[in-house]
Amino acid sequence: MPQTMHTLRLGRVDSGMPSGSIEAHSKHRRKSSFPPGKFETFRWDSFVGLRTVSQDTDTFAGLSATYISATNTADCWQHLPVTNTDTGASIDVTATDNCKICGDSDLYLSTSAFKALNAGSLNVGTLNITWAWPSSSGSSSSVPVSSSNSVSVSSSSADSSSHTFVSVAEAVTPAPTTSSVSSTSASTSVASSTSSTASAAATGSSSNGWTLSQSLAGQNLINYFTASSGASDNSGVTNYVDNLISVNSDGDVLMWVDTTENVNLQNSMKLSSSETFNVGTMMIFDIVHMPTGCGTWPALWLLGGGTWPAGGKIDIIEGVDAYVHNVMSIHTSEGCSITQNNVNALVNYTINVASNVDCCPYADQDQTCATTSTQTNSYGSGFNAQGGTYAIQIIEAGIYTKYWAAGCVPRDTTNGSPNPSSWSAQTFFSAINCAVGTYFTDLALIIDTNLGGTFTEGGQQTSCASSTGYSTAASYVENVGSAFSDAYWQISSINIYSQ
């Protein structure tokens, strides 16, 4: 691919935001018009490693749609050599489409990549860099950069506008929790209140012996689930109802939280599948937006049959409050544990407990077997900046999960012929110390947004109390319903495969 002159870009800080926030415009796909006026800009508390899909300490570069886009993903994740021509410093960066303000000839570097090229500093007069695809030769560009606490970047090619960046370390570190599960809520069929329908991109064929069994989108997705009713579990302050769901004009399913002020329990939704799953199941979730904000506890998970914890539980997506790191965990009856091989196999995830800890919630001080993503685009506001795709495989060899930011999803997944052997799973729970077919049986798929609760209250004390003015998440949820306009799911499709 021929290379032209490239201009380094960094994120733009809006002076009207809180100090250290980042603003960028969504490119990958149009967010829903619900709630109104929420999707022109997106903000994060931290940019360091923001939305990177790199597996090499967050040194990534964003390229324009000329090179990488949702329909042109062949070069996504390629490692590019970038060189400071003044000092000779050279690094490999991971190519992504995270180039929010780029023209066709622009290059967008993460701050860790920038520092690596500039002796750890963001202070420089002019940074001359070259980059090239591995099979081509580079050409240089000059990038004027200001000093002090921000980096001002102006183009030396087509675009002469300037942009500034401030890097702020993230304040909240996710902690693992164990959630008990009760089944006291009554269930009803989901109200069919919409007329829009959409079909998923799946074709019904796959590789590695996988066959499409369910392609869920739009009203078809809604009808597949049953809505719970009644109070939530885990000390939440949620009342589950069946009417906070619809299909938007794009065919995406929206499921939201009520925003009524001053209530005893805030209305929300919990969907459960009547169909259950066992070993030989793969699921792929195309998600545009997930609930976020203080007081929220959304999850996408699988719950086994029988009395808890028999049948097992797998949290595919889980977090609380302002987390931007996904927590993926398993819970089982006694006798299942994480091996050191599990720990060694983690990519972009860290283990929250030592190896050989029992995954039973009633053993080993209730620690469970949880992992936390190191990627700040895997959950919450970081995820919502672009959306993404989660996948899970449940096979005899173990349980595998994978996450891709939107625009970097492999073609085999988007065209409905998934080839999981090529994915390089990010988390892997081996069957060596945990026979998957024994500990995970008759799993129902559940999507919900709990509010308050045991997990959420921990985050309230460490971060949300000061920002909300409420000492407990429960009080905040009950009194400030208007704060939950961003607490909604927007799901494009769920494709389920069997083997």
ZAMARGU-4260 file (C-alpha; in steps of 0.2 Angstrom, whole numbers, plus 5000, padded with zeros to 4 digits):
<rodrens>
0) 5000/5000/5000 | 5008/5017/4995 | 5012/5029/5009 | 5009/5047/5009 | 5014/5060/5022
5) 5006/5057/5039 | 5002/5069/5053 | 5001/5064/5071 | 4985/5068/5080 | 4980/5068/5098
10) 4963/5069/5107 | 4954/5086/5108 | 4950/5094/5125 | 4935/5104/5127 | 4937/5118/5139
15) 4919/5116/5145 | 4923/5099/5151 | 4930/5094/5168 | 4949/5095/5169 | 4957/5080/5160
20) 4942/5074/5150 | 4943/5069/5132 | 4930/5073/5119 | 4929/5063/5102 | 4916/5060/5089
25) 4909/5043/5086 | 4913/5036/5069 | 4909/5018/5068 | 4890/5018/5069 | 4876/5030/5073
30) 4870/5028/5091 | 4851/5027/5094 | 4841/5043/5096 | 4836/5037/5113 | 4838/5046/5124
35) 4838/5063/5114 | 4854/5073/5112 | 4866/5060/5120 | 4877/5055/5106 | 4885/5070/5098
40) 4901/5068/5109 | 4908/5056/5121 | 4919/5059/5136 | 4931/5049/5146 | 4940/5051/5163
45) 4956/5044/5155 | 4964/5043/5138 | 4979/5032/5143 | 4976/5016/5133 | 4959/5022/5127
50) 4950/5010/5116 | 4966/5001/5111 | 4965/4984/5104 | 4984/4982/5106 | 4991/4967/5115
55) 5008/4976/5118 | 5006/4988/5132 | 4994/5000/5124 | 5005/5007/5110 | 4993/5009/5096
60) 4990/5020/5081 | 4974/5026/5073 | 4972/5026/5054 | 4958/5034/5044 | 4945/5024/5035
65) 4956/5024/5019 | 4966/5011/5028 | 4955/5003/5041 | 4936/5003/5043 | 4921/4993/5048
70) 4921/4986/5030 | 4940/4986/5028 | 4947/4976/5043 | 4961/4967/5034 | 4975/4978/5042
75) 4967/4980/5059 | 4979/4974/5073 | 4994/4974/5061 | 5010/4980/5069 | 5018/4995/5061
80) 5036/5002/5064 | 5036/5020/5068 | 5052/5030/5070 | 5057/5046/5077 | 5069/5052/5063
85) 5078/5064/5074 | 5083/5052/5088 | 5081/5036/5079 | 5069/5029/5092 | 5058/5016/5085
90) 5043/5006/5091 | 5030/4994/5084 | 5012/5001/5086 | 4996/4991/5084 | 4985/4998/5069
95) 4967/5002/5074 | 4954/5013/5066 | 4953/5024/5082 | 4956/5040/5072 | 4942/5051/5077
100) 4948/5067/5069 | 4959/5060/5055 | 4960/5064/5037 | 4965/5052/5024 | 4984/5055/5027
105) 4984/5057/5046 | 4991/5046/5059 | 4984/5046/5077 | 4996/5040/5091 | 4992/5035/5109
110) 5001/5044/5122 | 5011/5029/5127 | 5017/5027/5109 | 5021/5046/5108 | 5031/5045/5125
115) 5040/5029/5119 | 5046/5039/5103 | 5051/5054/5113 | 5061/5048/5128 | 5045/5047/5139
120) 5041/5065/5137 | 5026/5074/5130 | 5036/5091/5129 | 5044/5093/5112 | 5046/5107/5099
125) 5044/5096/5083 | 5043/5078/5082 | 5048/5071/5065 | 5041/5053/5062 | 5040/5040/5049
130) 5029/5025/5048 | 5026/5011/5035 | 5017/4995/5032 | 5029/4981/5035 | 5031/4978/5016
135) 5032/4997/5011 | 5044/5011/5015 | 5040/5026/5025 | 5040/5045/5022 | 5041/5058/5036
140) 5030/5071/5043 | 5034/5086/5054 | 5023/5088/5069 | 5024/5104/5080 | 5021/5100/5098
145) 5019/5113/5112 | 5026/5111/5130 | 5018/5111/5147 | 5004/5100/5152 | 4996/5097/5135
150) 5001/5092/5118 | 4996/5104/5104 | 4997/5096/5087 | 4995/5105/5071 | 4995/5098/5054
155) 5009/5100/5042 | 4999/5094/5027 | 4981/5096/5022 | 4973/5101/5039 | 4979/5116/5048
160) 4968/5115/5064 | 4976/5112/5081 | 4971/5100/5095 | 4976/5098/5113 | 4977/5083/5124
165) 4978/5080/5143 | 4981/5063/5151 | 4974/5059/5167 | 4976/5043/5177 | 4960/5033/5180
170) 4954/5034/5198 | 4943/5019/5200 | 4951/5001/5200 | 4938/4987/5198 | 4937/4974/5212
175) 4930/4956/5210 | 4914/4952/5219 | 4903/4937/5221 | 4885/4939/5218 | 4872/4927/5225
180) 4858/4922/5214 | 4840/4921/5219 | 4825/4915/5208 | 4811/4923/5218 | 4805/4935/5204
185) 4790/4931/5194 | 4792/4931/5175 | 4781/4937/5161 | 4782/4937/5142 | 4790/4953/5135
190) 4778/4966/5129 | 4778/4967/5110 | 4777/4986/5109 | 4787/4988/5093 | 4784/4985/5075
195) 4802/4986/5068 | 4812/4971/5064 | 4829/4967/5059 | 4839/4952/5054 | 4857/4948/5060
200) 4871/4946/5048 | 4873/4928/5051 | 4872/4916/5036 | 4868/4900/5045 | 4885/4892/5040
205) 4901/4892/5050 | 4918/4884/5052 | 4926/4873/5065 | 4910/4863/5065 | 4899/4877/5072
210) 4881/4879/5065 | 4870/4894/5068 | 4855/4889/5079 | 4848/4907/5083 | 4850/4923/5074
215) 4842/4936/5085 | 4839/4955/5081 | 4826/4968/5083 | 4809/4961/5088 | 4815/4943/5086
220) 4828/4946/5099 | 4815/4954/5111 | 4803/4939/5108 | 4816/4927/5112 | 4817/4932/5130
225) 4806/4932/5145 | 4805/4948/5156 | 4807/4946/5175 | 4795/4955/5187 | 4797/4961/5205
230) 4812/4966/5216 | 4830/4962/5211 | 4842/4952/5221 | 4859/4956/5228 | 4851/4970/5239
235) 4847/4980/5223 | 4834/4994/5223 | 4827/4989/5207 | 4809/4984/5202 | 4809/4973/5186
240) 4796/4977/5173 | 4792/4972/5155 | 4789/4988/5146 | 4806/4997/5145 | 4811/4990/5129
245) 4809/4994/5110 | 4817/4993/5093 | 4825/5009/5086 | 4825/5014/5067 | 4842/5005/5065
250) 4834/4989/5071 | 4844/4989/5087 | 4835/4983/5103 | 4835/4997/5117 | 4832/4992/5135
255) 4833/5006/5148 | 4830/5011/5166 | 4816/5022/5171 | 4821/5040/5176 | 4807/5044/5188
260) 4813/5054/5203 | 4810/5050/5221 | 4805/5031/5221 | 4807/5017/5233 | 4813/5005/5219
265) 4818/5011/5202 | 4810/5002/5187 | 4822/4992/5176 | 4823/4976/5165 | 4830/4959/5166
270) 4828/4947/5152 | 4831/4928/5153 | 4830/4915/5139 | 4819/4900/5141 | 4831/4890/5130
275) 4846/4883/5140 | 4864/4879/5134 | 4877/4867/5138 | 4895/4862/5131 | 4896/4865/5113
280) 4889/4882/5113 | 4896/4898/5105 | 4888/4916/5107 | 4892/4932/5098 | 4885/4948/5104
285) 4885/4964/5094 | 4883/4978/5106 | 4882/4997/5103 | 4880/5003/5120 | 4879/4996/5138
290) 4872/5005/5154 | 4885/5015/5163 | 4885/5028/5178 | 4885/5028/5197 | 4873/5017/5204
295) 4872/5005/5189 | 4876/4986/5189 | 4873/4979/5172 | 4877/4962/5167 | 4876/4950/5152
300) 4878/4932/5159 | 4874/4914/5159 | 4866/4905/5174 | 4865/4886/5176 | 4850/4876/5181
305) 4847/4869/5199 | 4850/4877/5216 | 4863/4890/5216 | 4878/4888/5213 | 4874/4871/5205
310) 4874/4873/5186 | 4887/4887/5186 | 4887/4905/5182 | 4897/4914/5169 | 4898/4933/5169
315) 4903/4938/5151 | 4900/4957/5154 | 4899/4964/5171 | 4904/4980/5180 | 4897/4994/5191
320) 4897/5013/5192 | 4910/5022/5181 | 4920/5006/5178 | 4928/5005/5161 | 4936/4988/5163
325) 4925/4973/5161 | 4925/4960/5174 | 4923/4942/5167 | 4921/4928/5180 | 4914/4911/5183
330) 4905/4904/5198 | 4903/4885/5201 | 4899/4872/5214 | 4914/4867/5225 | 4928/4858/5216
335) 4932/4869/5201 | 4948/4880/5202 | 4959/4891/5191 | 4975/4884/5185 | 4992/4893/5182
340) 4989/4889/5164 | 4973/4900/5165 | 4983/4914/5172 | 4997/4912/5159 | 4984/4912/5145
345) 4976/4929/5149 | 4977/4942/5136 | 4972/4960/5140 | 4965/4953/5157 | 4972/4951/5174
350) 4967/4938/5187 | 4959/4944/5202 | 4963/4929/5213 | 4978/4917/5215 | 4978/4902/5205
355) 4970/4886/5212 | 4957/4896/5222 | 4940/4887/5222 | 4927/4895/5211 | 4913/4891/5222
360) 4906/4907/5230 | 4905/4898/5247 | 4924/4893/5247 | 4940/4902/5249 | 4933/4918/5257
365) 4920/4920/5244 | 4933/4926/5231 | 4926/4917/5215 | 4936/4916/5199 | 4936/4933/5191
370) 4947/4942/5179 | 4947/4961/5175 | 4951/4968/5157 | 4966/4979/5156 | 4957/4988/5141
375) 4948/5004/5145 | 4936/5001/5130 | 4929/4985/5136 | 4916/4992/5148 | 4906/5007/5152
380) 4909/5024/5144 | 4925/5018/5135 | 4915/5004/5127 | 4901/5016/5122 | 4913/5027/5113
385) 4913/5015/5098 | 4903/4999/5103 | 4910/4982/5100 | 4908/4963/5100 | 4909/4950/5113
390) 4910/4931/5110 | 4910/4916/5121 | 4914/4898/5118 | 4909/4884/5130 | 4918/4868/5125
395) 4925/4852/5133 | 4942/4860/5133 | 4937/4875/5143 | 4927/4892/5142 | 4935/4905/5131
400) 4930/4924/5129 | 4935/4937/5116 | 4931/4956/5114 | 4934/4967/5099 | 4931/4985/5098
405) 4919/4990/5083 | 4929/4991/5067 | 4941/4978/5072 | 4929/4963/5072 | 4936/4949/5060
410) 4927/4946/5044 | 4923/4928/5048 | 4913/4935/5063 | 4904/4949/5054 | 4899/4938/5039
415) 4892/4924/5050 | 4905/4911/5047 | 4915/4912/5064 | 4932/4904/5065 | 4936/4904/5083
420) 4952/4895/5081 | 4959/4911/5074 | 4953/4923/5087 | 4967/4921/5101 | 4955/4921/5116
425) 4958/4934/5129 | 4951/4924/5144 | 4952/4905/5145 | 4946/4894/5159 | 4954/4877/5157
430) 4944/4861/5160 | 4960/4854/5168 | 4954/4858/5186 | 4936/4861/5181 | 4926/4849/5170
435) 4916/4861/5160 | 4902/4848/5156 | 4900/4844/5174 | 4901/4862/5182 | 4891/4871/5168
440) 4874/4864/5164 | 4858/4871/5157 | 4864/4889/5156 | 4851/4902/5153 | 4856/4918/5144
445) 4852/4934/5155 | 4854/4952/5151 | 4849/4965/5165 | 4853/4981/5173 | 4852/4980/5192
450) 4854/4996/5202 | 4862/4998/5219 | 4866/4982/5227 | 4881/4974/5235 | 4894/4976/5221
455) 4888/4994/5217 | 4889/5000/5235 | 4908/4996/5235 | 4911/5008/5221 | 4900/5021/5229
460) 4912/5022/5244 | 4927/5024/5233 | 4922/5036/5220 | 4903/5039/5217 | 4900/5046/5234
465) 4910/5062/5231 | 4904/5064/5213 | 4885/5061/5217 | 4884/5068/5235 | 4875/5052/5241
470) 4884/5041/5253 | 4875/5025/5247 | 4871/5020/5229 | 4853/5015/5235 | 4849/5033/5240
475) 4856/5040/5224 | 4846/5028/5213 | 4830/5031/5223 | 4831/5050/5223 | 4840/5055/5207
480) 4831/5045/5193 | 4836/5059/5180 | 4854/5053/5182 | 4851/5036/5173 | 4848/5042/5155
485) 4864/5033/5150 | 4859/5017/5159 | 4853/5007/5144 | 4857/4993/5133 | 4858/4995/5114
490) 4860/4978/5106 | 4862/4975/5087 | 4862/4956/5087 | 4865/4940/5096 | 4870/4925/5086
495) 4871/4908/5094 | 4880/4893/5087 | 4880/4875/5092 | 4893/4861/5089
</rodrens>
